[in-house]
Amino acid sequence: MPDDPAIATCEYFVSNLPSEALIRETAYYLWQRKGCPEGQTQANWDEAFLSLCQSTGRIRRR
């Protein structure tokens, strides 16, 4: 059993959050698809994060 309540530890943890590398790659492709506009770094990052979280079921699509 990975979780040991007696010592309050967990042997392993699997996160369903997207990795920074995956967010970065997705944001880059979004930026390219939009024609490489300047000043949209945070917006592309946020859109990539949201899209990836929705694809894993971490958050629901609206």
mmCIF file of the N, C-alpha and C atoms, coordinates in Angstrom:
data_MODEL
# 
_entry.id   MODEL 
# 
loop_
_atom_site.group_PDB 
_atom_site.id 
_atom_site.type_symbol 
_atom_site.label_atom_id 
_atom_site.label_alt_id 
_atom_site.label_comp_id 
_atom_site.label_asym_id 
_atom_site.label_entity_id 
_atom_site.label_seq_id 
_atom_site.pdbx_PDB_ins_code 
_atom_site.Cartn_x 
_atom_site.Cartn_y 
_atom_site.Cartn_z 
_atom_site.occupancy 
_atom_site.B_iso_or_equiv 
_atom_site.pdbx_formal_charge 
_atom_site.auth_seq_id 
_atom_site.auth_comp_id 
_atom_site.auth_asym_id 
_atom_site.auth_atom_id 
_atom_site.pdbx_PDB_model_num 
ATOM 1   N N  . MET A 1 1  ? 0.852   -1.179 0.000   1.00 0.00 ? 1  MET A N  1 
ATOM 2   C CA . MET A 1 1  ? 0.000   0.000  0.000   1.00 0.00 ? 1  MET A CA 1 
ATOM 3   C C  . MET A 1 1  ? 0.894   1.235  0.000   1.00 0.00 ? 1  MET A C  1 
ATOM 4   N N  . PRO A 1 2  ? 0.674   2.167  -0.936  1.00 0.00 ? 2  PRO A N  1 
ATOM 5   C CA . PRO A 1 2  ? 1.557   3.330  -1.012  1.00 0.00 ? 2  PRO A CA 1 
ATOM 6   C C  . PRO A 1 2  ? 1.392   4.311  0.139   1.00 0.00 ? 2  PRO A C  1 
ATOM 7   N N  . ASP A 1 3  ? 0.218   4.371  0.732   1.00 0.00 ? 3  ASP A N  1 
ATOM 8   C CA . ASP A 1 3  ? -0.052  5.320  1.808   1.00 0.00 ? 3  ASP A CA 1 
ATOM 9   C C  . ASP A 1 3  ? 0.036   4.597  3.143   1.00 0.00 ? 3  ASP A C  1 
ATOM 10  N N  . ASP A 1 4  ? 0.827   5.120  4.048   1.00 0.00 ? 4  ASP A N  1 
ATOM 11  C CA . ASP A 1 4  ? 0.974   4.506  5.365   1.00 0.00 ? 4  ASP A CA 1 
ATOM 12  C C  . ASP A 1 4  ? 0.471   5.484  6.422   1.00 0.00 ? 4  ASP A C  1 
ATOM 13  N N  . PRO A 1 5  ? -0.801  5.340  6.851   1.00 0.00 ? 5  PRO A N  1 
ATOM 14  C CA . PRO A 1 5  ? -1.356  6.277  7.830   1.00 0.00 ? 5  PRO A CA 1 
ATOM 15  C C  . PRO A 1 5  ? -0.634  6.250  9.171   1.00 0.00 ? 5  PRO A C  1 
ATOM 16  N N  . ALA A 1 6  ? 0.023   5.150  9.484   1.00 0.00 ? 6  ALA A N  1 
ATOM 17  C CA . ALA A 1 6  ? 0.714   5.050  10.766  1.00 0.00 ? 6  ALA A CA 1 
ATOM 18  C C  . ALA A 1 6  ? 1.854   6.062  10.871  1.00 0.00 ? 6  ALA A C  1 
ATOM 19  N N  . ILE A 1 7  ? 2.516   6.322  9.773   1.00 0.00 ? 7  ILE A N  1 
ATOM 20  C CA . ILE A 1 7  ? 3.627   7.280  9.805   1.00 0.00 ? 7  ILE A CA 1 
ATOM 21  C C  . ILE A 1 7  ? 3.360   8.507  8.935   1.00 0.00 ? 7  ILE A C  1 
ATOM 22  N N  . ALA A 1 8  ? 2.135   8.617  8.432   1.00 0.00 ? 8  ALA A N  1 
ATOM 23  C CA . ALA A 1 8  ? 1.686   9.779  7.647   1.00 0.00 ? 8  ALA A CA 1 
ATOM 24  C C  . ALA A 1 8  ? 2.605   10.085 6.466   1.00 0.00 ? 8  ALA A C  1 
ATOM 25  N N  . THR A 1 9  ? 2.937   9.039  5.727   1.00 0.00 ? 9  THR A N  1 
ATOM 26  C CA . THR A 1 9  ? 3.748   9.230  4.532   1.00 0.00 ? 9  THR A CA 1 
ATOM 27  C C  . THR A 1 9  ? 3.105   8.528  3.345   1.00 0.00 ? 9  THR A C  1 
ATOM 28  N N  . CYS A 1 10 ? 3.554   8.917  2.213   1.00 0.00 ? 10 CYS A N  1 
ATOM 29  C CA . CYS A 1 10 ? 3.087   8.302  0.975   1.00 0.00 ? 10 CYS A CA 1 
ATOM 30  C C  . CYS A 1 10 ? 4.322   7.891  0.181   1.00 0.00 ? 10 CYS A C  1 
ATOM 31  N N  . GLU A 1 11 ? 4.351   6.650  -0.257  1.00 0.00 ? 11 GLU A N  1 
ATOM 32  C CA . GLU A 1 11 ? 5.507   6.139  -0.987  1.00 0.00 ? 11 GLU A CA 1 
ATOM 33  C C  . GLU A 1 11 ? 5.703   6.867  -2.314  1.00 0.00 ? 11 GLU A C  1 
ATOM 34  N N  . TYR A 1 12 ? 4.614   7.186  -2.972  1.00 0.00 ? 12 TYR A N  1 
ATOM 35  C CA . TYR A 1 12 ? 4.710   7.911  -4.228  1.00 0.00 ? 12 TYR A CA 1 
ATOM 36  C C  . TYR A 1 12 ? 3.465   8.759  -4.431  1.00 0.00 ? 12 TYR A C  1 
ATOM 37  N N  . PHE A 1 13 ? 3.586   9.735  -5.284  1.00 0.00 ? 13 PHE A N  1 
ATOM 38  C CA . PHE A 1 13 ? 2.469   10.626 -5.580  1.00 0.00 ? 13 PHE A CA 1 
ATOM 39  C C  . PHE A 1 13 ? 2.480   10.903 -7.073  1.00 0.00 ? 13 PHE A C  1 
ATOM 40  N N  . VAL A 1 14 ? 1.349   10.749 -7.710  1.00 0.00 ? 14 VAL A N  1 
ATOM 41  C CA . VAL A 1 14 ? 1.236   11.025 -9.136  1.00 0.00 ? 14 VAL A CA 1 
ATOM 42  C C  . VAL A 1 14 ? 0.304   12.224 -9.299  1.00 0.00 ? 14 VAL A C  1 
ATOM 43  N N  . SER A 1 15 ? 0.851   13.296 -9.824  1.00 0.00 ? 15 SER A N  1 
ATOM 44  C CA . SER A 1 15 ? 0.072   14.517 -10.014 1.00 0.00 ? 15 SER A CA 1 
ATOM 45  C C  . SER A 1 15 ? -0.564  14.515 -11.395 1.00 0.00 ? 15 SER A C  1 
ATOM 46  N N  . ASN A 1 16 ? -1.760  15.061 -11.485 1.00 0.00 ? 16 ASN A N  1 
ATOM 47  C CA . ASN A 1 16 ? -2.360  15.215 -12.806 1.00 0.00 ? 16 ASN A CA 1 
ATOM 48  C C  . ASN A 1 16 ? -2.203  16.647 -13.315 1.00 0.00 ? 16 ASN A C  1 
ATOM 49  N N  . LEU A 1 17 ? -1.312  17.402 -12.682 1.00 0.00 ? 17 LEU A N  1 
ATOM 50  C CA . LEU A 1 17 ? -0.969  18.729 -13.195 1.00 0.00 ? 17 LEU A CA 1 
ATOM 51  C C  . LEU A 1 17 ? 0.001   18.564 -14.360 1.00 0.00 ? 17 LEU A C  1 
ATOM 52  N N  . PRO A 1 18 ? -0.147  19.350 -15.405 1.00 0.00 ? 18 PRO A N  1 
ATOM 53  C CA . PRO A 1 18 ? 0.794   19.253 -16.521 1.00 0.00 ? 18 PRO A CA 1 
ATOM 54  C C  . PRO A 1 18 ? 2.176   19.752 -16.102 1.00 0.00 ? 18 PRO A C  1 
ATOM 55  N N  . SER A 1 19 ? 3.206   19.167 -16.673 1.00 0.00 ? 19 SER A N  1 
ATOM 56  C CA . SER A 1 19 ? 4.571   19.584 -16.350 1.00 0.00 ? 19 SER A CA 1 
ATOM 57  C C  . SER A 1 19 ? 4.867   20.949 -16.970 1.00 0.00 ? 19 SER A C  1 
ATOM 58  N N  . GLU A 1 20 ? 5.847   21.621 -16.412 1.00 0.00 ? 20 GLU A N  1 
ATOM 59  C CA . GLU A 1 20 ? 6.240   22.926 -16.943 1.00 0.00 ? 20 GLU A CA 1 
ATOM 60  C C  . GLU A 1 20 ? 6.694   22.796 -18.395 1.00 0.00 ? 20 GLU A C  1 
ATOM 61  N N  . ALA A 1 21 ? 7.413   21.722 -18.703 1.00 0.00 ? 21 ALA A N  1 
ATOM 62  C CA . ALA A 1 21 ? 7.890   21.512 -20.075 1.00 0.00 ? 21 ALA A CA 1 
ATOM 63  C C  . ALA A 1 21 ? 6.722   21.365 -21.050 1.00 0.00 ? 21 ALA A C  1 
ATOM 64  N N  . LEU A 1 22 ? 5.696   20.640 -20.648 1.00 0.00 ? 22 LEU A N  1 
ATOM 65  C CA . LEU A 1 22 ? 4.535   20.441 -21.516 1.00 0.00 ? 22 LEU A CA 1 
ATOM 66  C C  . LEU A 1 22 ? 3.756   21.747 -21.693 1.00 0.00 ? 22 LEU A C  1 
ATOM 67  N N  . ILE A 1 23 ? 3.627   22.519 -20.621 1.00 0.00 ? 23 ILE A N  1 
ATOM 68  C CA . ILE A 1 23 ? 2.954   23.821 -20.720 1.00 0.00 ? 23 ILE A CA 1 
ATOM 69  C C  . ILE A 1 23 ? 3.741   24.730 -21.668 1.00 0.00 ? 23 ILE A C  1 
ATOM 70  N N  . ARG A 1 24 ? 5.058   24.753 -21.502 1.00 0.00 ? 24 ARG A N  1 
ATOM 71  C CA . ARG A 1 24 ? 5.914   25.596 -22.342 1.00 0.00 ? 24 ARG A CA 1 
ATOM 72  C C  . ARG A 1 24 ? 5.764   25.221 -23.819 1.00 0.00 ? 24 ARG A C  1 
ATOM 73  N N  . GLU A 1 25 ? 5.809   23.926 -24.114 1.00 0.00 ? 25 GLU A N  1 
ATOM 74  C CA . GLU A 1 25 ? 5.685   23.466 -25.500 1.00 0.00 ? 25 GLU A CA 1 
ATOM 75  C C  . GLU A 1 25 ? 4.313   23.819 -26.084 1.00 0.00 ? 25 GLU A C  1 
ATOM 76  N N  . THR A 1 26 ? 3.273   23.619 -25.302 1.00 0.00 ? 26 THR A N  1 
ATOM 77  C CA . THR A 1 26 ? 1.919   23.928 -25.763 1.00 0.00 ? 26 THR A CA 1 
ATOM 78  C C  . THR A 1 26 ? 1.752   25.428 -25.982 1.00 0.00 ? 26 THR A C  1 
ATOM 79  N N  . ALA A 1 27 ? 2.275   26.232 -25.063 1.00 0.00 ? 27 ALA A N  1 
ATOM 80  C CA . ALA A 1 27 ? 2.201   27.692 -25.208 1.00 0.00 ? 27 ALA A CA 1 
ATOM 81  C C  . ALA A 1 27 ? 2.945   28.144 -26.463 1.00 0.00 ? 27 ALA A C  1 
ATOM 82  N N  . TYR A 1 28 ? 4.062   27.508 -26.750 1.00 0.00 ? 28 TYR A N  1 
ATOM 83  C CA . TYR A 1 28 ? 4.831   27.843 -27.952 1.00 0.00 ? 28 TYR A CA 1 
ATOM 84  C C  . TYR A 1 28 ? 4.018   27.562 -29.212 1.00 0.00 ? 28 TYR A C  1 
ATOM 85  N N  . TYR A 1 29 ? 3.371   26.404 -29.251 1.00 0.00 ? 29 TYR A N  1 
ATOM 86  C CA . TYR A 1 29 ? 2.552   26.073 -30.423 1.00 0.00 ? 29 TYR A CA 1 
ATOM 87  C C  . TYR A 1 29 ? 1.352   27.010 -30.553 1.00 0.00 ? 29 TYR A C  1 
ATOM 88  N N  . LEU A 1 30 ? 0.769   27.407 -29.438 1.00 0.00 ? 30 LEU A N  1 
ATOM 89  C CA . LEU A 1 30 ? -0.325  28.385 -29.481 1.00 0.00 ? 30 LEU A CA 1 
ATOM 90  C C  . LEU A 1 30 ? 0.175   29.712 -30.047 1.00 0.00 ? 30 LEU A C  1 
ATOM 91  N N  . TRP A 1 31 ? 1.329   30.142 -29.571 1.00 0.00 ? 31 TRP A N  1 
ATOM 92  C CA . TRP A 1 31 ? 1.936   31.386 -30.032 1.00 0.00 ? 31 TRP A CA 1 
ATOM 93  C C  . TRP A 1 31 ? 2.181   31.342 -31.538 1.00 0.00 ? 31 TRP A C  1 
ATOM 94  N N  . GLN A 1 32 ? 2.728   30.218 -32.018 1.00 0.00 ? 32 GLN A N  1 
ATOM 95  C CA . GLN A 1 32 ? 2.967   30.069 -33.456 1.00 0.00 ? 32 GLN A CA 1 
ATOM 96  C C  . GLN A 1 32 ? 1.660   30.091 -34.243 1.00 0.00 ? 32 GLN A C  1 
ATOM 97  N N  . ARG A 1 33 ? 0.665   29.373 -33.760 1.00 0.00 ? 33 ARG A N  1 
ATOM 98  C CA . ARG A 1 33 ? -0.623  29.290 -34.447 1.00 0.00 ? 33 ARG A CA 1 
ATOM 99  C C  . ARG A 1 33 ? -1.281  30.667 -34.567 1.00 0.00 ? 33 ARG A C  1 
ATOM 100 N N  . LYS A 1 34 ? -1.012  31.529 -33.588 1.00 0.00 ? 34 LYS A N  1 
ATOM 101 C CA . LYS A 1 34 ? -1.600  32.874 -33.595 1.00 0.00 ? 34 LYS A CA 1 
ATOM 102 C C  . LYS A 1 34 ? -0.782  33.871 -34.415 1.00 0.00 ? 34 LYS A C  1 
ATOM 103 N N  . GLY A 1 35 ? 0.296   33.403 -35.040 1.00 0.00 ? 35 GLY A N  1 
ATOM 104 C CA . GLY A 1 35 ? 1.113   34.293 -35.866 1.00 0.00 ? 35 GLY A CA 1 
ATOM 105 C C  . GLY A 1 35 ? 2.260   34.954 -35.131 1.00 0.00 ? 35 GLY A C  1 
ATOM 106 N N  . CYS A 1 36 ? 2.667   34.411 -33.997 1.00 0.00 ? 36 CYS A N  1 
ATOM 107 C CA . CYS A 1 36 ? 3.814   34.887 -33.220 1.00 0.00 ? 36 CYS A CA 1 
ATOM 108 C C  . CYS A 1 36 ? 3.682   36.334 -32.730 1.00 0.00 ? 36 CYS A C  1 
ATOM 109 N N  . PRO A 1 37 ? 2.532   36.716 -32.166 1.00 0.00 ? 37 PRO A N  1 
ATOM 110 C CA . PRO A 1 37 ? 2.381   38.093 -31.684 1.00 0.00 ? 37 PRO A CA 1 
ATOM 111 C C  . PRO A 1 37 ? 3.247   38.352 -30.444 1.00 0.00 ? 37 PRO A C  1 
ATOM 112 N N  . GLU A 1 38 ? 3.723   39.569 -30.324 1.00 0.00 ? 38 GLU A N  1 
ATOM 113 C CA . GLU A 1 38 ? 4.523   39.943 -29.153 1.00 0.00 ? 38 GLU A CA 1 
ATOM 114 C C  . GLU A 1 38 ? 3.607   40.304 -27.988 1.00 0.00 ? 38 GLU A C  1 
ATOM 115 N N  . GLY A 1 39 ? 4.118   40.147 -26.779 1.00 0.00 ? 39 GLY A N  1 
ATOM 116 C CA . GLY A 1 39 ? 3.401   40.578 -25.588 1.00 0.00 ? 39 GLY A CA 1 
ATOM 117 C C  . GLY A 1 39 ? 2.280   39.654 -25.133 1.00 0.00 ? 39 GLY A C  1 
ATOM 118 N N  . GLN A 1 40 ? 2.251   38.433 -25.625 1.00 0.00 ? 40 GLN A N  1 
ATOM 119 C CA . GLN A 1 40 ? 1.182   37.498 -25.270 1.00 0.00 ? 40 GLN A CA 1 
ATOM 120 C C  . GLN A 1 40 ? 1.691   36.302 -24.467 1.00 0.00 ? 40 GLN A C  1 
ATOM 121 N N  . THR A 1 41 ? 2.881   36.416 -23.915 1.00 0.00 ? 41 THR A N  1 
ATOM 122 C CA . THR A 1 41 ? 3.505   35.292 -23.225 1.00 0.00 ? 41 THR A CA 1 
ATOM 123 C C  . THR A 1 41 ? 2.621   34.724 -22.125 1.00 0.00 ? 41 THR A C  1 
ATOM 124 N N  . GLN A 1 42 ? 2.164   35.564 -21.216 1.00 0.00 ? 42 GLN A N  1 
ATOM 125 C CA . GLN A 1 42 ? 1.357   35.082 -20.088 1.00 0.00 ? 42 GLN A CA 1 
ATOM 126 C C  . GLN A 1 42 ? 0.015   34.541 -20.562 1.00 0.00 ? 42 GLN A C  1 
ATOM 127 N N  . ALA A 1 43 ? -0.603  35.204 -21.520 1.00 0.00 ? 43 ALA A N  1 
ATOM 128 C CA . ALA A 1 43 ? -1.896  34.743 -22.038 1.00 0.00 ? 43 ALA A CA 1 
ATOM 129 C C  . ALA A 1 43 ? -1.761  33.371 -22.690 1.00 0.00 ? 43 ALA A C  1 
ATOM 130 N N  . ASN A 1 44 ? -0.677  33.166 -23.457 1.00 0.00 ? 44 ASN A N  1 
ATOM 131 C CA . ASN A 1 44 ? -0.456  31.860 -24.083 1.00 0.00 ? 44 ASN A CA 1 
ATOM 132 C C  . ASN A 1 44 ? -0.173  30.792 -23.034 1.00 0.00 ? 44 ASN A C  1 
ATOM 133 N N  . TRP A 1 45 ? 0.611   31.144 -22.014 1.00 0.00 ? 45 TRP A N  1 
ATOM 134 C CA . TRP A 1 45 ? 0.919   30.205 -20.932 1.00 0.00 ? 45 TRP A CA 1 
ATOM 135 C C  . TRP A 1 45 ? -0.372  29.800 -20.214 1.00 0.00 ? 45 TRP A C  1 
ATOM 136 N N  . ASP A 1 46 ? -1.198  30.781 -19.880 1.00 0.00 ? 46 ASP A N  1 
ATOM 137 C CA . ASP A 1 46 ? -2.454  30.503 -19.179 1.00 0.00 ? 46 ASP A CA 1 
ATOM 138 C C  . ASP A 1 46 ? -3.390  29.645 -20.028 1.00 0.00 ? 46 ASP A C  1 
ATOM 139 N N  . GLU A 1 47 ? -3.472  29.950 -21.317 1.00 0.00 ? 47 GLU A N  1 
ATOM 140 C CA . GLU A 1 47 ? -4.327  29.170 -22.218 1.00 0.00 ? 47 GLU A CA 1 
ATOM 141 C C  . GLU A 1 47 ? -3.827  27.729 -22.331 1.00 0.00 ? 47 GLU A C  1 
ATOM 142 N N  . ALA A 1 48 ? -2.508  27.565 -22.421 1.00 0.00 ? 48 ALA A N  1 
ATOM 143 C CA . ALA A 1 48 ? -1.926  26.222 -22.502 1.00 0.00 ? 48 ALA A CA 1 
ATOM 144 C C  . ALA A 1 48 ? -2.210  25.440 -21.222 1.00 0.00 ? 48 ALA A C  1 
ATOM 145 N N  . PHE A 1 49 ? -2.004  26.072 -20.073 1.00 0.00 ? 49 PHE A N  1 
ATOM 146 C CA . PHE A 1 49 ? -2.245  25.411 -18.789 1.00 0.00 ? 49 PHE A CA 1 
ATOM 147 C C  . PHE A 1 49 ? -3.701  24.979 -18.673 1.00 0.00 ? 49 PHE A C  1 
ATOM 148 N N  . LEU A 1 50 ? -4.616  25.875 -19.003 1.00 0.00 ? 50 LEU A N  1 
ATOM 149 C CA . LEU A 1 50 ? -6.042  25.571 -18.925 1.00 0.00 ? 50 LEU A CA 1 
ATOM 150 C C  . LEU A 1 50 ? -6.407  24.418 -19.856 1.00 0.00 ? 50 LEU A C  1 
ATOM 151 N N  . SER A 1 51 ? -5.924  24.479 -21.072 1.00 0.00 ? 51 SER A N  1 
ATOM 152 C CA . SER A 1 51 ? -6.218  23.436 -22.050 1.00 0.00 ? 51 SER A CA 1 
ATOM 153 C C  . SER A 1 51 ? -5.703  22.074 -21.586 1.00 0.00 ? 51 SER A C  1 
ATOM 154 N N  . LEU A 1 52 ? -4.490  22.052 -21.063 1.00 0.00 ? 52 LEU A N  1 
ATOM 155 C CA . LEU A 1 52 ? -3.910  20.790 -20.598 1.00 0.00 ? 52 LEU A CA 1 
ATOM 156 C C  . LEU A 1 52 ? -4.642  20.260 -19.367 1.00 0.00 ? 52 LEU A C  1 
ATOM 157 N N  . CYS A 1 53 ? -5.034  21.137 -18.466 1.00 0.00 ? 53 CYS A N  1 
ATOM 158 C CA . CYS A 1 53 ? -5.794  20.704 -17.284 1.00 0.00 ? 53 CYS A CA 1 
ATOM 159 C C  . CYS A 1 53 ? -7.150  20.140 -17.691 1.00 0.00 ? 53 CYS A C  1 
ATOM 160 N N  . GLN A 1 54 ? -7.767  20.746 -18.675 1.00 0.00 ? 54 GLN A N  1 
ATOM 161 C CA . GLN A 1 54 ? -9.051  20.238 -19.162 1.00 0.00 ? 54 GLN A CA 1 
ATOM 162 C C  . GLN A 1 54 ? -8.873  18.876 -19.824 1.00 0.00 ? 54 GLN A C  1 
ATOM 163 N N  . SER A 1 55 ? -7.787  18.688 -20.547 1.00 0.00 ? 55 SER A N  1 
ATOM 164 C CA . SER A 1 55 ? -7.576  17.428 -21.257 1.00 0.00 ? 55 SER A CA 1 
ATOM 165 C C  . SER A 1 55 ? -7.309  16.266 -20.304 1.00 0.00 ? 55 SER A C  1 
ATOM 166 N N  . THR A 1 56 ? -6.817  16.552 -19.096 1.00 0.00 ? 56 THR A N  1 
ATOM 167 C CA . THR A 1 56 ? -6.573  15.486 -18.123 1.00 0.00 ? 56 THR A CA 1 
ATOM 168 C C  . THR A 1 56 ? -7.744  15.293 -17.177 1.00 0.00 ? 56 THR A C  1 
ATOM 169 N N  . GLY A 1 57 ? -8.749  16.157 -17.299 1.00 0.00 ? 57 GLY A N  1 
ATOM 170 C CA . GLY A 1 57 ? -9.901  16.060 -16.413 1.00 0.00 ? 57 GLY A CA 1 
ATOM 171 C C  . GLY A 1 57 ? -9.694  16.746 -15.078 1.00 0.00 ? 57 GLY A C  1 
ATOM 172 N N  . ARG A 1 58 ? -8.563  17.448 -14.921 1.00 0.00 ? 58 ARG A N  1 
ATOM 173 C CA . ARG A 1 58 ? -8.307  18.146 -13.657 1.00 0.00 ? 58 ARG A CA 1 
ATOM 174 C C  . ARG A 1 58 ? -9.358  19.221 -13.421 1.00 0.00 ? 58 ARG A C  1 
ATOM 175 N N  . ILE A 1 59 ? -9.754  19.902 -14.484 1.00 0.00 ? 59 ILE A N  1 
ATOM 176 C CA . ILE A 1 59 ? -10.846 20.869 -14.399 1.00 0.00 ? 59 ILE A CA 1 
ATOM 177 C C  . ILE A 1 59 ? -11.814 20.585 -15.537 1.00 0.00 ? 59 ILE A C  1 
ATOM 178 N N  . ARG A 1 60 ? -13.050 20.965 -15.339 1.00 0.00 ? 60 ARG A N  1 
ATOM 179 C CA . ARG A 1 60 ? -14.076 20.708 -16.347 1.00 0.00 ? 60 ARG A CA 1 
ATOM 180 C C  . ARG A 1 60 ? -14.092 21.807 -17.386 1.00 0.00 ? 60 ARG A C  1 
ATOM 181 N N  . ARG A 1 61 ? -14.432 21.403 -18.596 1.00 0.00 ? 61 ARG A N  1 
ATOM 182 C CA . ARG A 1 61 ? -14.603 22.378 -19.677 1.00 0.00 ? 61 ARG A CA 1 
ATOM 183 C C  . ARG A 1 61 ? -15.871 23.162 -19.424 1.00 0.00 ? 61 ARG A C  1 
ATOM 184 N N  . ARG A 1 62 ? -15.876 24.402 -19.823 1.00 0.00 ? 62 ARG A N  1 
ATOM 185 C CA . ARG A 1 62 ? -17.065 25.247 -19.651 1.00 0.00 ? 62 ARG A CA 1 
ATOM 186 C C  . ARG A 1 62 ? -17.982 25.104 -20.822 1.00 0.00 ? 62 ARG A C  1 
# 
